[in-house]
Amino acid sequence: MKECRPYFFDDDGTIPNNPSLPLLVYPGVLESAEGDPGAVKRLLGRHKWKGAWVNGIYSYPHYHSTAHEVLVVTGGSAEVQFGGTQGEQMQLGAGDAVVIPAGVGHCRISSSPGFQVVGAYPEGQSWDLCTGRSGERSRILKNIRSVPLPERDPLSGEREPLLGYWE
């Protein structure tokens, strides 16, 4: 497997991010992913990442407090901000993947025509949609700490590299 880059983000008061698990970026991990979301969905399913969908990334900051998420770009490119408004802006293109731990904010800033991702969640986890609204915070911090680690990396199907960073 190619390199994997970890990124930690602090709680910014609106987006909690994750206090112990880094966001992982896998540049060019699935070069064959371009234009074939079905193959990516099957790969993720074999590695016990379920509920796969094909779409884009919301254009407003949001996060999930009840599930981790993998995004694999299968078409076009996008500028995506992770970690809330003070986080990192990253350019993602076809074949890139990102594993987003529960609580970490993400938002599409811009995208090319044809931008498309396949997303999925570890088996047994279901997502919620949080945006940092007032009143949401008290329940989500407990949720984030309670989300179990996945059994394996969504791309390699092995423990590494994901669990090497997350355990």
DSSP file (Angstrom, degrees, kcal/mol; ACC not computed):
  #  RESIDUE AA STRUCTURE BP1 BP2  ACC     N-H-->O    O-->H-N    N-H-->O    O-->H-N    TCO  KAPPA ALPHA  PHI   PSI    X-CA   Y-CA   Z-CA
    1    1 A M              0   0    0      0, 0.0     3,-0.1     0, 0.0    28,-0.1   0.000 360.0 360.0 360.0 142.4    0.0    0.0    0.0
    2    2 A K        -     0   0    0      1,-0.2    26,-0.1    27,-0.1    27,-0.0  -0.032 360.0 -55.7 -68.5-179.2    1.2    3.5   -0.8
    3    3 A E        -     0   0    0     24,-0.1     2,-0.4     1,-0.0    -1,-0.2  -0.091  45.1-153.1 -60.9 158.2    1.7    6.1    1.9
    4    4 A C        -     0   0    0     22,-0.2    22,-0.2    -3,-0.1    -1,-0.0  -0.999   7.2-152.7-133.3 129.1   -0.9    7.1    4.4
    5    5 A R  E     -A   25   0A   0     20,-3.1    20,-2.6    -2,-0.4     2,-0.3  -0.910   6.6-149.0-111.2 124.2   -0.8   10.6    6.0
    6    6 A P  E     -A   24   0A   0      0, 0.0     2,-0.4     0, 0.0    18,-0.2  -0.674  12.1-172.8 -90.7 145.6   -2.3   11.3    9.5
    7    7 A Y  E     -A   23   0A   0     16,-2.2    16,-2.7    -2,-0.3     2,-0.4  -0.989   6.4-160.1-136.8 126.4   -3.9   14.6   10.4
    8    8 A F        -     0   0    0     -2,-0.4     2,-0.4    14,-0.2     9,-0.0  -0.835   8.4-165.4-102.8 144.9   -5.1   15.6   13.9
    9    9 A F        -     0   0    0      9,-0.4     9,-0.3    -2,-0.4     2,-0.2  -0.992  13.8-131.8-131.3 138.2   -7.5   18.4   14.5
   10   10 A D        -     0   0    0     -2,-0.4     2,-0.3     1,-0.1     5,-0.1  -0.507  37.5 -92.5 -81.7 154.6   -8.4   20.2   17.7
   11   11 A D        -     0   0    0     -2,-0.2    -1,-0.1     1,-0.1     6,-0.1  -0.515  35.8-164.1 -60.6 126.1  -12.0   20.9   18.8
   12   12 A D        -     0   0    0      3,-2.2    -1,-0.1    -2,-0.3     5,-0.0   0.298  45.8-101.9-101.9  11.2  -12.8   24.3   17.4
   13   13 A G  S    S+     0   0    0      2,-0.3    -2,-0.1     1,-0.1   119,-0.0   0.115 117.9  44.6  91.7 -22.3  -15.9   24.9   19.6
   14   14 A T  S    S+     0   0    0      1,-0.4    -1,-0.1   120,-0.0    70,-0.1   0.698 114.7  40.9-114.8 -52.7  -18.2   24.1   16.8
   15   15 A I        -     0   0    0     68,-0.1    -3,-2.2     1,-0.1    -1,-0.4  -0.898  69.9-160.1 -99.3 121.1  -16.8   20.9   15.2
   16   16 A P        -     0   0    0      0, 0.0    88,-0.2     0, 0.0    -1,-0.1   0.814  18.5-170.3 -72.9 -28.7  -15.5   18.6   17.9
   17   17 A N        -     0   0    0     86,-2.1    87,-0.2    -6,-0.1    -7,-0.1  -0.197  42.1 -61.9  58.4-163.3  -13.1   16.6   15.7
   18   18 A N        -     0   0    0     -9,-0.3    -9,-0.4     3,-0.2    85,-0.1  -0.965  35.5-152.4-121.6 125.6  -11.7   13.5   17.4
   19   19 A P  S    S+     0   0    0      0, 0.0    -1,-0.1     0, 0.0    84,-0.0   0.689  92.6  15.9 -70.4 -16.9   -9.5   13.8   20.4
   20   20 A S  S    S+     0   0    0      1,-0.2   -12,-0.0     2,-0.0    -2,-0.0   0.588 109.1  72.5-132.5 -14.6   -7.5   10.6   19.8
   21   21 A L        -     0   0    0     81,-0.2    -3,-0.2   146,-0.0     2,-0.2  -0.914  66.4-140.4-112.4 128.4   -7.9    9.3   16.2
   22   22 A P        -     0   0    0      0, 0.0     2,-0.2     0, 0.0   -14,-0.2  -0.529  21.2-111.9 -82.4 151.0   -6.3   11.0   13.2
   23   23 A L  E     -A    7   0A   0    -16,-2.7   -16,-2.2    -2,-0.2     2,-0.5  -0.586  36.6-145.0 -66.7 140.1   -7.9   11.6    9.8
   24   24 A L  E     -AB   6  99A   0     75,-2.3    75,-2.8    -2,-0.2     2,-0.5  -0.966  11.6-162.8-119.2 126.8   -6.0    9.4    7.4
   25   25 A V  E     -AB   5  98A   0    -20,-2.6   -20,-3.1    -2,-0.5    73,-0.2  -0.925   2.4-167.4-108.6 129.3   -5.3   10.4    3.8
   26   26 A Y  E >   - B   0  97A   0     71,-3.2    71,-1.7    -2,-0.5     3,-1.2  -0.838  15.1-153.8-115.1  88.4   -4.3    7.8    1.2
   27   27 A P  T 3  S-     0   0    0      0, 0.0    69,-0.1     0, 0.0   -24,-0.1  -0.446  73.4 -10.8 -69.1 132.1   -3.1    9.6   -1.9
   28   28 A G  T >  S+     0   0    0     65,-0.2     3,-0.6    -2,-0.2    68,-0.3   0.742  86.1 143.2  58.3  27.2   -3.5    7.6   -5.1
   29   29 A V  T <  S+     0   0    0     -3,-1.2     2,-0.3    66,-0.6    67,-0.2   0.828  74.0  30.3 -70.8 -31.1   -4.3    4.4   -3.3
   30   30 A L  T >   +     0   0    0     65,-2.6     3,-2.7    -4,-0.2     4,-0.3  -0.587  64.2 164.4-127.8  70.6   -6.8    3.2   -5.9
   31   31 A E  G X  S+     0   0    0     -3,-0.6     3,-0.8     1,-0.3    -1,-0.1   0.789  79.1  59.0 -58.1 -27.0   -5.7    4.6   -9.2
   32   32 A S  G 3  S+     0   0    0      1,-0.2    -1,-0.3    -3,-0.1    63,-0.0   0.476  83.9  86.0 -80.5  -0.3   -8.0    2.1  -10.9
   33   33 A A  G X   +     0   0    0     -3,-2.7     3,-2.4    40,-0.1    -1,-0.2   0.731  56.8 115.5 -72.6 -21.6  -11.0    3.6   -9.0
   34   34 A E  T <  S-     0   0    0     -3,-0.8    41,-0.2    -4,-0.3    40,-0.1  -0.262  92.3  -4.6 -58.0 124.1  -11.6    6.3  -11.6
   35   35 A G  T 3  S+     0   0    0     39,-3.8    -1,-0.3    81,-0.1     3,-0.1   0.513 113.7  92.9  76.9   5.5  -15.0    5.8  -13.2
   36   36 A D    <>  +     0   0    0     -3,-2.4     4,-1.5    38,-0.2     3,-0.5  -0.504  33.1 156.0-131.5  67.7  -15.8    2.5  -11.4
   37   37 A P  H  > S+     0   0    0      0, 0.0     4,-2.7     0, 0.0     5,-0.2   0.818  74.7  62.4 -62.4 -29.1  -17.7    3.2   -8.3
   38   38 A G  H  > S+     0   0    0      1,-0.2     4,-2.1     2,-0.2     5,-0.2   0.912 102.8  48.6 -61.9 -42.4  -19.2   -0.4   -8.4
   39   39 A A  H  > S+     0   0    0     -3,-0.5     4,-2.2     2,-0.2    -1,-0.2   0.886 111.8  49.8 -65.1 -38.0  -15.7   -1.9   -8.0
   40   40 A V  H  X S+     0   0    0     -4,-1.5     4,-2.7     2,-0.2     5,-0.2   0.921 109.2  51.3 -67.2 -43.3  -14.9    0.4   -5.1
   41   41 A K  H  X S+     0   0    0     -4,-2.7     4,-2.3     1,-0.2    -2,-0.2   0.905 111.3  48.2 -59.7 -41.4  -18.2   -0.5   -3.3
   42   42 A R  H  X S+     0   0    0     -4,-2.1     4,-2.3     2,-0.2    -1,-0.2   0.909 111.2  50.5 -66.0 -41.5  -17.4   -4.2   -3.7
   43   43 A L  H  X S+     0   0    0     -4,-2.2     4,-1.2     2,-0.2    -2,-0.2   0.947 112.3  46.1 -60.9 -49.1  -13.9   -3.7   -2.4
   44   44 A L  H  <>S+     0   0    0     -4,-2.7     5,-2.5     1,-0.2     3,-0.4   0.905 111.3  52.9 -62.1 -41.2  -15.1   -1.8    0.7
   45   45 A G  H ><5S+     0   0    0     -4,-2.3     3,-1.6     1,-0.2    -1,-0.2   0.890 105.1  53.8 -61.2 -40.9  -17.8   -4.4    1.3
   46   46 A R  H 3<5S+     0   0    0     -4,-2.3    -1,-0.2     1,-0.3    -2,-0.2   0.803 108.0  51.8 -62.4 -27.8  -15.3   -7.3    1.2
   47   47 A H  T 3<5S-     0   0    0     -4,-1.2    -1,-0.3    -3,-0.4   105,-0.2   0.186 124.7-103.2 -97.0  16.2  -13.3   -5.4    3.9
   48   48 A K  T < 5S+     0   0    0     -3,-1.6    75,-2.9     1,-0.2     2,-0.6   0.790  80.2 131.4  68.3  32.5  -16.4   -5.0    6.1
   49   49 A W  E   < +C  122   0A   0     -5,-2.5    -1,-0.2    73,-0.3     3,-0.2  -0.976  39.2 179.4-110.3 115.7  -17.1   -1.4    5.3
   50   50 A K  E     +C  121   0A   0     71,-2.8    71,-2.7    -2,-0.6    -5,-0.0  -0.372  44.0  55.9-114.8-177.8  -20.9   -1.3    4.5
   51   51 A G  E    S-     0   0A   0     69,-0.2    -1,-0.2     1,-0.2    68,-0.1   0.805  71.5-172.0  64.5  31.1  -23.7    1.0    3.6
   52   52 A A  E     +     0   0A   0     -3,-0.2     2,-0.3   -11,-0.1    68,-0.2  -0.226   7.8 178.1 -62.8 144.3  -21.8    2.2    0.5
   53   53 A W  E     -C  119   0A   0     66,-2.0    66,-2.0     2,-0.0     2,-0.4  -0.919  23.2-135.5-140.0 161.8  -23.2    5.1   -1.5
   54   54 A V  E     +C  118   0A   0     -2,-0.3     2,-0.2    64,-0.2    64,-0.2  -0.992  55.0  91.7-125.5 125.8  -22.1    7.1   -4.5
   55   55 A N  E     -C  117   0A   0     62,-2.3    62,-3.3    -2,-0.4     2,-0.1  -0.804  67.8 -78.2-173.4-146.3  -22.4   10.9   -4.5
   56   56 A G        -     0   0    0     -2,-0.2     2,-0.4    60,-0.2    60,-0.1  -0.224  49.6 -85.0-116.3-151.1  -20.3   14.0   -3.6
   57   57 A I        -     0   0    0     -2,-0.1    51,-0.1    14,-0.0    50,-0.0  -0.994  48.1-101.4-125.3 133.9  -19.4   15.7   -0.3
   58   58 A Y        -     0   0    0     -2,-0.4    50,-2.8     1,-0.1     4,-0.1  -0.153  22.9-133.1 -53.7 147.5  -21.8   18.2    1.3
   59   59 A S  S    S+     0   0    0     48,-0.2    -1,-0.1     2,-0.1    48,-0.1   0.136  84.3  69.3 -92.7  19.5  -20.8   21.8    0.7
   60   60 A Y  S    S-     0   0    0     46,-0.1    48,-0.2     0, 0.0    46,-0.2  -0.973  97.6 -90.2-132.4 150.4  -21.3   22.7    4.4
   61   61 A P        +     0   0    0      0, 0.0     2,-0.3     0, 0.0    46,-0.2  -0.373  61.9 148.7 -61.9 131.2  -19.2   21.7    7.5
   62   62 A H  B     -F  106   0B   0     44,-1.4    44,-2.2    -4,-0.1     2,-0.3  -0.960  22.3-173.2-154.5 167.6  -20.6   18.5    9.0
   63   63 A Y  B     -I  130   0C   0     67,-2.2    67,-2.7    -2,-0.3     2,-0.4  -0.951  24.1-118.1-156.6 171.5  -19.5   15.4   10.8
   64   64 A H        -     0   0    0     40,-0.3    39,-2.4    -2,-0.3    40,-0.2  -0.981  15.4-173.9-120.7 128.9  -20.8   12.1   12.1
   65   65 A S  S    S+     0   0    0     -2,-0.4    82,-0.2    37,-0.2    -1,-0.1   0.532  84.4  46.3 -97.8  -6.9  -20.8   11.3   15.8
   66   66 A T  S    S+     0   0    0      1,-0.2    60,-0.5    62,-0.1     2,-0.3   0.338 113.3  31.2-118.0   5.7  -21.9    7.7   15.5
   67   67 A A        -     0   0    0     58,-0.1    36,-0.3    61,-0.1     2,-0.2  -0.989  64.5-126.1-160.2 149.1  -19.7    6.3   12.7
   68   68 A H        -     0   0    0     -2,-0.3     2,-0.3    80,-0.2    57,-0.1  -0.551  35.3-152.0 -83.7 163.4  -16.3    6.5   11.1
   69   69 A E  E     -D  100   0A   0     31,-2.4    31,-3.7    -2,-0.2     2,-0.4  -0.999  14.0-154.5-143.7 142.3  -16.4    7.0    7.3
   70   70 A V  E     -DE  99 120A   0     50,-2.3    50,-1.5    -2,-0.3     2,-0.4  -0.955  10.8-167.4-112.5 139.1  -14.3    6.3    4.3
   71   71 A L  E     -DE  98 119A   0     27,-2.7    27,-2.4    -2,-0.4     2,-0.5  -0.996   2.5-172.8-124.1 128.2  -14.4    8.4    1.1
   72   72 A V  E     -DE  97 118A   0     46,-2.6    46,-2.5    -2,-0.4     2,-0.5  -0.985  22.1-133.5-121.4 122.4  -12.8    7.2   -2.1
   73   73 A V  E     + E   0 117A   0     23,-2.7    22,-2.9    -2,-0.5    44,-0.3  -0.626  29.7 169.5 -78.7 123.3  -12.8    9.6   -5.1
   74   74 A T  E     +     0   0A   0     42,-2.6   -39,-3.8    -2,-0.5     2,-0.3   0.415  63.8  22.2-113.4  -1.8  -13.9    7.9   -8.3
   75   75 A G  E    S- E   0 116A   0     41,-1.4    41,-2.3   -41,-0.2    -1,-0.3  -0.938 105.9 -16.0-164.3 142.2  -14.2   10.9  -10.5
   76   76 A G  S    S-     0   0    0     -2,-0.3    18,-1.1    39,-0.3     2,-0.3  -0.169  74.9 -89.0  66.6-157.1  -13.0   14.5  -10.9
   77   77 A S  E     -G   93   0B   0     16,-0.2    35,-2.8    36,-0.1     2,-0.3  -0.959  33.2-168.5-150.1 164.4  -11.4   16.4   -8.1
   78   78 A A  E     -GH  92 111B   0     14,-2.5    14,-3.0    -2,-0.3     2,-0.6  -0.994  27.0-124.5-154.9 153.1  -12.3   18.6   -5.2
   79   79 A E  E     -GH  91 110B   0     31,-2.4    30,-3.1    -2,-0.3    31,-1.4  -0.923  39.6-175.1 -95.9 121.0  -10.9   21.0   -2.6
   80   80 A V  E     -GH  90 108B   0     10,-3.1    10,-3.0    -2,-0.6     2,-0.5  -0.961  18.1-145.8-124.5 136.2  -12.2   19.6    0.7
   81   81 A Q  E     -GH  89 107B   0     26,-3.1    26,-1.5    -2,-0.4     2,-0.4  -0.891  17.2-168.9-103.0 129.0  -11.7   21.2    4.2
   82   82 A F  E     +GH  88 106B   0      6,-2.8     6,-1.5    -2,-0.5    24,-0.2  -0.884  62.9  29.7-113.3 145.6  -11.3   18.8    7.1
   83   83 A G  S    S-     0   0    0     22,-2.5     3,-0.4    -2,-0.4    -1,-0.1   0.582 114.4 -74.2  89.6  10.4  -11.3   19.7   10.8
   84   84 A G  S >  S-     0   0    0     -3,-0.2     3,-2.1     1,-0.2    23,-0.1  -0.390  80.1 -39.8  93.6-175.1  -13.7   22.6   10.6
   85   85 A T  T 3  S+     0   0    0      1,-0.3    -1,-0.2    -2,-0.1    -3,-0.0   0.704 141.4  45.4 -65.5 -19.9  -13.2   26.2    9.4
   86   86 A Q  T 3  S+     0   0    0     -3,-0.4    -1,-0.3     2,-0.1    -2,-0.1   0.305 100.0  97.6-100.9   7.7   -9.7   26.3   11.0
   87   87 A G  S <  S-     0   0    0     -3,-2.1     2,-0.4     1,-0.1    -4,-0.2   0.240  83.0 -64.1 -80.8-156.2   -8.7   22.9    9.6
   88   88 A E  E     -G   82   0B   0     -6,-1.5    -6,-2.8   -81,-0.0     2,-0.5  -0.797  34.3-146.2-100.3 132.3   -6.8   21.8    6.5
   89   89 A Q  E     -G   81   0B   0     -2,-0.4     2,-0.4    -8,-0.2    -8,-0.2  -0.865  25.8-176.1 -94.1 131.1   -7.9   22.3    3.0
   90   90 A M  E     -G   80   0B   0    -10,-3.0   -10,-3.1    -2,-0.5     2,-0.6  -0.969  26.3-131.3-131.2 142.6   -6.8   19.4    0.7
   91   91 A Q  E     -G   79   0B   0     -2,-0.4     2,-0.4   -12,-0.2   -12,-0.2  -0.835  29.0-171.1 -89.9 123.1   -7.1   18.7   -3.0
   92   92 A L  E     +G   78   0B   0    -14,-3.0   -14,-2.5    -2,-0.6     2,-0.3  -0.941   6.0 177.2-117.1 139.9   -8.5   15.2   -3.6
   93   93 A G  E >   -G   77   0B   0     -2,-0.4     3,-2.6   -16,-0.2   -20,-0.3  -0.815  44.6 -52.6-133.6 174.7   -8.6   13.5   -7.0
   94   94 A A  T 3  S+     0   0    0    -18,-1.1   -20,-0.2     1,-0.3     3,-0.1  -0.197 124.5  24.7 -51.9 130.8   -9.6   10.2   -8.5
   95   95 A G  T 3  S+     0   0    0    -22,-2.9   -65,-2.6     1,-0.4   -66,-0.6   0.188  94.4 117.6  96.3 -14.2   -7.9    7.3   -6.7
   96   96 A D    <   -     0   0    0     -3,-2.6   -23,-2.7   -68,-0.3    -1,-0.4  -0.555  44.0-167.4 -81.8 151.2   -7.4    9.2   -3.4
   97   97 A A  E     -BD  26  72A   0    -71,-1.7   -71,-3.2   -25,-0.2     2,-0.4  -0.969   9.5-163.5-137.3 154.6   -9.1    8.0   -0.3
   98   98 A V  E     -BD  25  71A   0    -27,-2.4   -27,-2.7    -2,-0.3     2,-0.6  -0.998   9.1-153.9-137.9 131.9   -9.7    9.5    3.2
   99   99 A V  E     -BD  24  70A   0    -75,-2.8   -75,-2.3    -2,-0.4   -29,-0.2  -0.950  18.1-161.9-106.2 120.0  -10.7    7.7    6.4
  100  100 A I  E     - D   0  69A   0    -31,-3.7   -31,-2.4    -2,-0.6   -77,-0.1  -0.887   8.8-140.8-107.4 114.4  -12.6   10.1    8.6
  101  101 A P    >   -     0   0    0      0, 0.0     3,-2.1     0, 0.0   -37,-0.2  -0.380  41.7 -79.0 -70.2 154.0  -12.9    9.3   12.3
  102  102 A A  T 3  S+     0   0    0      1,-0.2   -37,-0.2    42,-0.1   -81,-0.2  -0.226 118.4  25.1 -49.5 135.0  -16.1   10.0   14.1
  103  103 A G  T 3  S+     0   0    0    -39,-2.4   -86,-2.1   -36,-0.3     2,-0.5   0.163  86.0 125.8  96.3 -17.3  -16.3   13.7   15.0
  104  104 A V    <   -     0   0    0     -3,-2.1   -40,-0.3   -40,-0.2    -1,-0.3  -0.645  56.9-130.5 -83.9 125.2  -14.0   15.1   12.3
  105  105 A G        -     0   0    0     -2,-0.5   -22,-2.5   -42,-0.1     2,-0.3  -0.361  26.6-179.1 -72.7 149.0  -15.6   17.8   10.2
  106  106 A H  E     +FH  62  82B   0    -44,-2.2   -44,-1.4   -24,-0.2     2,-0.3  -0.991   6.1 170.9-149.3 149.2  -15.5   17.8    6.4
  107  107 A C  E     - H   0  81B   0    -26,-1.5   -26,-3.1    -2,-0.3     2,-0.5  -0.942  32.3-123.8-160.9 129.5  -16.8   20.2    3.8
  108  108 A R  E     - H   0  80B   0    -50,-2.8   -28,-0.2    -2,-0.3     3,-0.1  -0.695  23.6-178.4 -79.0 122.5  -16.5   20.4    0.0
  109  109 A I  E     -     0   0B   0    -30,-3.1     2,-0.3    -2,-0.5   -29,-0.2   0.887  67.0 -21.4 -85.3 -46.9  -15.1   23.9   -0.9
  110  110 A S  E     - H   0  79B   0    -31,-1.4   -31,-2.4     2,-0.0    -1,-0.4  -0.969  62.4-166.3-156.0 163.5  -15.1   23.4   -4.7
  111  111 A S  E     - H   0  78B   0     -2,-0.3   -33,-0.3   -33,-0.3     3,-0.1  -0.995  21.9-114.4-154.7 157.3  -15.1   20.6   -7.2
  112  112 A S    >   -     0   0    0    -35,-2.8     3,-1.6    -2,-0.3     2,-0.0  -0.431  53.6 -80.0 -81.4 163.1  -14.5   19.9  -10.8
  113  113 A P  T 3  S+     0   0    0      0, 0.0    -1,-0.1     0, 0.0   -36,-0.1  -0.397 120.2  27.7 -58.9 142.3  -17.3   18.7  -13.1
  114  114 A G  T 3  S+     0   0    0      1,-0.3     2,-0.2   -38,-0.1    -2,-0.0   0.568  79.6 162.2  81.8   8.2  -17.8   14.9  -12.6
  115  115 A F    <   +     0   0    0     -3,-1.6     2,-0.3   -38,-0.1   -39,-0.3  -0.439  12.6 164.5 -63.4 132.1  -16.6   14.9   -9.0
  116  116 A Q  E     - E   0  75A   0    -41,-2.3   -42,-2.6    -2,-0.2   -41,-1.4  -0.992  18.4-171.6-152.7 139.6  -17.8   11.7   -7.3
  117  117 A V  E     -CE  55  73A   0    -62,-3.3   -62,-2.3    -2,-0.3     2,-0.5  -0.937  18.7-139.9-128.7 155.9  -17.0    9.7   -4.2
  118  118 A V  E     -CE  54  72A   0    -46,-2.5   -46,-2.6    -2,-0.3     2,-0.3  -0.973  28.2-171.0-107.2 129.0  -17.9    6.3   -2.8
  119  119 A G  E     +CE  53  71A   0    -66,-2.0   -66,-2.0    -2,-0.5     2,-0.3  -0.869  10.5 163.8-119.2 155.3  -18.5    6.4    0.9
  120  120 A A  E     - E   0  70A   0    -50,-1.5   -50,-2.3    -2,-0.3   -69,-0.2  -0.969  22.8-136.0-160.9 170.1  -19.0    3.7    3.4
  121  121 A Y  E     -C   50   0A   0    -71,-2.7   -71,-2.8    -2,-0.3   -52,-0.2  -0.931  38.7 -85.2-132.7 151.6  -19.0    2.9    7.2
  122  122 A P  E >   -C   49   0A   0      0, 0.0     3,-2.3     0, 0.0   -73,-0.3  -0.272  63.4 -84.7 -57.2 143.4  -17.6    0.1    9.3
  123  123 A E  T 3  S+     0   0    0    -75,-2.9     3,-0.1     1,-0.3    28,-0.1  -0.204 117.0  22.7 -49.9 133.2  -19.9   -2.9    9.5
  124  124 A G  T 3  S+     0   0    0      1,-0.3     2,-0.4    -3,-0.1    -1,-0.3   0.356 100.3 107.5  89.4  -5.0  -22.4   -2.3   12.3
  125  125 A Q    <   -     0   0    0     -3,-2.3     2,-0.4    -4,-0.1    -1,-0.3  -0.855  47.1-167.5-107.4 142.7  -22.1    1.5   12.4
  126  126 A S        -     0   0    0    -60,-0.5     2,-0.1    -2,-0.4   -75,-0.0  -0.982  19.8-124.3-127.4 143.8  -24.7    3.9   11.1
  127  127 A W        -     0   0    0     -2,-0.4     2,-0.3   -62,-0.1   -63,-0.1  -0.443  15.8-163.9 -89.0 154.2  -24.1    7.6   10.6
  128  128 A D        -     0   0    0     -2,-0.1     2,-0.6   -61,-0.1   -62,-0.1  -0.791  24.4-120.9-119.5 170.7  -25.8   10.6   11.9
  129  129 A L        +     0   0    0     -2,-0.3     2,-0.4   -65,-0.1   -65,-0.2  -0.948  33.0 175.3-121.2 113.2  -25.5   14.1   10.4
  130  130 A C  B     +I   63   0C   0    -67,-2.7   -67,-2.2    -2,-0.6   -27,-0.0  -0.903  15.4 177.2-118.1 144.5  -24.2   16.8   12.8
  131  131 A T        -     0   0    0     -2,-0.4    -1,-0.1   -69,-0.2   -67,-0.0   0.348  59.0 -94.0-128.2   3.3  -23.4   20.4   11.8
  132  132 A G        +     0   0    0      1,-0.2     3,-0.1   -69,-0.1     5,-0.1   0.657  65.3 164.4  90.1  16.0  -22.3   22.0   15.1
  133  133 A R    >   -     0   0    0      1,-0.1     3,-1.5     2,-0.1     4,-0.5  -0.293  47.9 -95.2 -62.6 151.3  -25.8   23.4   16.0
  134  134 A S  T 3  S+     0   0    0      1,-0.2    -1,-0.1     2,-0.1  -120,-0.0  -0.424 112.4  31.3 -65.7 145.8  -26.2   24.6   19.5
  135  135 A G  T 3  S+     0   0    0     -2,-0.1     4,-0.3    -3,-0.1    -1,-0.2   0.188  99.8  85.7  90.5 -15.8  -27.8   21.8   21.7
  136  136 A E  S X> S+     0   0    0     -3,-1.5     4,-1.5     1,-0.1     3,-0.6   0.768  71.7  74.6 -84.8 -27.2  -26.1   19.1   19.7
  137  137 A R  H 3> S+     0   0    0     -4,-0.5     4,-1.7     1,-0.2    -1,-0.1   0.827  82.8  61.3 -62.5 -41.1  -22.9   19.1   21.6
  138  138 A S  H 3> S+     0   0    0      1,-0.2     4,-0.6     2,-0.2    -1,-0.2   0.875 113.2  36.0 -59.9 -38.6  -23.8   17.4   24.9
  139  139 A R  H <> S+     0   0    0     -3,-0.6     4,-1.8    -4,-0.3    -1,-0.2   0.819 112.0  58.5 -83.6 -30.3  -24.8   14.1   23.2
  140  140 A I  H  X S+     0   0    0     -4,-1.5     4,-2.8     1,-0.2     5,-0.2   0.838  96.2  59.6 -75.2 -31.1  -22.2   14.0   20.5
  141  141 A L  H  X S+     0   0    0     -4,-1.7     4,-1.6     1,-0.2    -1,-0.2   0.917 109.6  44.5 -63.3 -41.2  -19.1   14.0   22.6
  142  142 A K  H  X S+     0   0    0     -4,-0.6     4,-1.2     2,-0.2    -1,-0.2   0.915 112.6  53.0 -65.6 -42.9  -20.2   10.8   24.4
  143  143 A N  H >X S+     0   0    0     -4,-1.8     4,-0.9     1,-0.2     3,-0.8   0.942 106.6  51.8 -55.9 -50.0  -21.1    9.3   21.0
  144  144 A I  H >< S+     0   0    0     -4,-2.8     3,-0.8     1,-0.3    -1,-0.2   0.901 109.7  48.6 -58.0 -44.4  -17.7   10.0   19.5
  145  145 A R  H 3< S+     0   0    0     -4,-1.6    -1,-0.3     1,-0.2    -2,-0.2   0.752 111.1  53.1 -66.6 -23.3  -15.9    8.4   22.4
  146  146 A S  H << S+     0   0    0     -4,-1.2    -1,-0.2    -3,-0.8    -2,-0.2   0.561  76.2 111.7 -91.7  -9.5  -18.2    5.3   22.1
  147  147 A V    <<  -     0   0    0     -4,-0.9   -80,-0.1    -3,-0.8   -45,-0.1  -0.511  67.7-130.0 -69.7 122.4  -17.7    4.5   18.4
  148  148 A P        -     0   0    0      0, 0.0   -80,-0.2     0, 0.0    -1,-0.1  -0.307  21.6-102.2 -71.5 155.6  -15.8    1.2   18.1
  149  149 A L        -     0   0    0      1,-0.1    14,-0.0     2,-0.0     2,-0.0  -0.464  41.6-107.9 -69.7 146.8  -12.7    0.8   16.0
  150  150 A P        -     0   0    0      0, 0.0    -1,-0.1     0, 0.0     3,-0.1  -0.314  21.7-120.3 -68.9 162.1  -13.3   -1.0   12.7
  151  151 A E  S    S-     0   0    0   -103,-0.2     2,-0.3     1,-0.2  -103,-0.1   0.817  86.1  -1.1 -71.8 -31.1  -12.0   -4.5   12.3
  152  152 A R  S    S-     0   0    0   -105,-0.2     7,-0.2  -104,-0.1    -1,-0.2  -0.968  85.0 -77.2-156.0 165.6   -9.8   -3.7    9.4
  153  153 A D     >  -     0   0    0      5,-3.7     4,-1.4    -2,-0.3     7,-0.1  -0.465  38.5-135.5 -65.3 136.2   -8.6   -1.0    7.0
  154  154 A P  T  4 S+     0   0    0      0, 0.0  -107,-0.2     0, 0.0  -105,-0.1   0.742  99.4  36.2 -69.6 -21.0  -11.2   -0.3    4.3
  155  155 A L  T  4 S+     0   0    0      3,-0.1    -2,-0.0  -108,-0.1  -108,-0.0   0.848 125.1  33.0-101.1 -42.4   -8.7   -0.3    1.5
  156  156 A S  T  4 S-     0   0    0      2,-0.2     3,-0.1     4,-0.1     4,-0.1   0.768  89.1-138.4 -85.8 -25.9   -6.1   -3.0    2.3
  157  157 A G  S  < S+     0   0    0     -4,-1.4     2,-0.2     1,-0.3    -1,-0.0   0.472  73.2  97.8  78.7   1.1   -8.4   -5.3    4.1
  158  158 A E  S    S-     0   0    0      2,-0.5    -5,-3.7    -6,-0.1    -1,-0.3  -0.461  93.4-100.2-107.6-178.5   -5.8   -5.8    6.7
  159  159 A R  S  > S+     0   0    0     -7,-0.2     4,-2.7    -2,-0.2     5,-0.5   0.857  87.0 109.0 -69.8 -35.9   -5.2   -4.2   10.2
  160  160 A E  T  4 S+     0   0    0      1,-0.2    -2,-0.5     2,-0.2    -7,-0.2  -0.676  72.0   8.7 -96.8 149.6   -2.6   -1.9    8.7
  161  161 A P  T >> S+     0   0    0      0, 0.0     4,-1.2     0, 0.0     3,-0.6  -0.983 127.3  47.5 -87.8 -15.6   -2.3    0.9    8.1
  162  162 A L  H >> S+     0   0    0      1,-0.3     4,-1.8     2,-0.2     3,-1.2   0.912 115.4  41.3 -51.9 -57.9   -5.6    2.1    9.7
  163  163 A L  H 3X S+     0   0    0     -4,-2.7     4,-2.0     1,-0.3    -1,-0.3   0.732 105.0  66.6 -71.2 -19.9   -5.3    0.3   13.1
  164  164 A G  H <4 S+     0   0    0     -3,-0.6    -1,-0.3    -5,-0.5    -2,-0.2   0.835 112.5  34.4 -63.3 -31.7   -1.6    1.1   13.3
  165  165 A Y  H << S+     0   0    0     -3,-1.2    -2,-0.2    -4,-1.2    -1,-0.2   0.759 122.8  45.4 -89.3 -29.3   -2.6    4.7   13.6
  166  166 A W  H  <        0   0    0     -4,-1.8    -2,-0.2    -5,-0.2    -3,-0.2   0.632 360.0 360.0 -97.3 -14.7   -5.9    4.2   15.6
  167  167 A E     <        0   0    0     -4,-2.0    -1,-0.2    -5,-0.2    -3,-0.1   0.469 360.0 360.0 -94.5 360.0   -4.9    1.7   18.3
